[in-house]
Amino acid sequence: MSYVYLALAIIAEVAGTAALKSSEGFTNLVPSIIVVLGYGMAFYFLSLVLNHIPVGVAYAIWAGAGVVLISLVGAAMFGQKLDLPAIVGMALIVSGIVVMNVFSSSVQH
């Protein structure tokens, strides 16, 4: 169940971050509410995860996956271009998450 909560935390954080751009400095009400709810849910679910997964591992997965997903959302929703170095960097982040989850004894298997 920990990884379900972690996935929910990541999705909520990405939704909050995407809405942050649309909030235009918290001047648009609906996106601003989504930001607050998204980050609130993200931290709530992350707190549940920390009962079972070490904080460093959970945060690395949460932050890394969030970076990759929000970059993809930015490209899809806001037309932000990803150049080759950005794509390579994100591939390295994903590779690091996979290596940590498959080979680290810090992660529950």
GIZI-V68860 format. One record per pair of residues at least 24 apart in sequence whose ideal C-beta (glycine too) atoms are under 10 Angstrom apart, sorted by the first residue. I is the first residue (numbers start at 1). GAP is how many residues later the second one is. Records with the same first field share a line. If there is no record, write none. Layout:
# GIZI-V68860
I = GAP, GAP
This chain:
# GIZI-V68860
1 = 47, 48, 51
2 = 43, 46, 47, 48, 49, 50, 51, 56, 106
3 = 46, 49, 50, 55, 58, 98, 105
4 = 41, 44, 45
5 = 39, 40, 41, 42, 43, 44, 45, 46, 47, 48, 53
6 = 39, 40, 42, 43, 44, 46, 47, 51, 52, 55, 56, 59
7 = 38, 42, 54, 55, 58
8 = 33, 34, 36, 37, 38, 40, 41
9 = 32, 33, 34, 35, 36, 37, 38, 39, 40, 49, 52, 53, 56, 57
10 = 32, 35, 36, 51, 52, 53, 54, 55, 56, 58, 59, 60
11 = 27, 30, 31, 34, 54, 55, 58
12 = 25, 26, 27, 28, 29, 30, 31, 32, 33, 34, 54
13 = 25, 26, 28, 29, 30, 32, 33, 49, 50, 52, 53, 56, 57
14 = 24, 28, 51, 52, 53, 54, 55, 56, 57, 58, 59
15 = 24, 26, 27, 54, 55, 58
16 = 24, 25, 26, 27, 50, 54
17 = 25, 49, 50, 52, 53, 56, 57
18 = 51, 52, 55, 56, 58, 59, 60
20 = 50
21 = 49, 52, 53, 56, 57, 59
22 = 55, 56
42 = 24
52 = 56
53 = 53, 54, 55
54 = 50, 52, 53, 54
56 = 44, 50
57 = 40, 43, 44, 47, 49, 50, 51
58 = 49
60 = 33, 36, 37, 40, 41, 44, 46, 47
61 = 35, 36, 39, 40, 46
62 = 35
63 = 30, 34
64 = 26, 28, 29, 30, 31, 32, 33, 36
65 = 28, 29, 32
66 = 27
67 = 26, 27
68 = 25, 26, 29
